[in-house]
C-alpha cells in the first residue's frame, strides 16, 4: 500500500480507495518484483464497491482487507499451478 492508504478498522479509506492504491503500487513495483501472476482489476473494483455498499453492522473484522492467493490453489476464473498450466482457467474453486 502507499503511505497515504493503510486500511484497517480505524481507517476512513473506502475499499475502492484501498484497491486503487494497491493497483498503483503494483504498477510501480511489479515489473521488478514479479509478485503476482494475475490481477483482475475489474473484479477487485467490483468487489470493493460491493463491500463499500454494506452497512456497518454487516462488516466483519477483515472487511475490505486485500488477500493474495498462491497460484497453487484453484480459484475460479484464474489460471493456477505452474506455467505449463497457463492455458487452463478453472471454472470453480477447490476446497482447501
Buried (B, 14 or more C-beta within 10 A) or exposed (E): EEEEBEBEEEEEBBBBBBBBBBBBEBEEEEEEEEEEBEBEEEEBBEBBEEBBEEEEEEBEEEBBEBEEBEBEBBBEEBBBBEEEEEEEEBEEEEEE
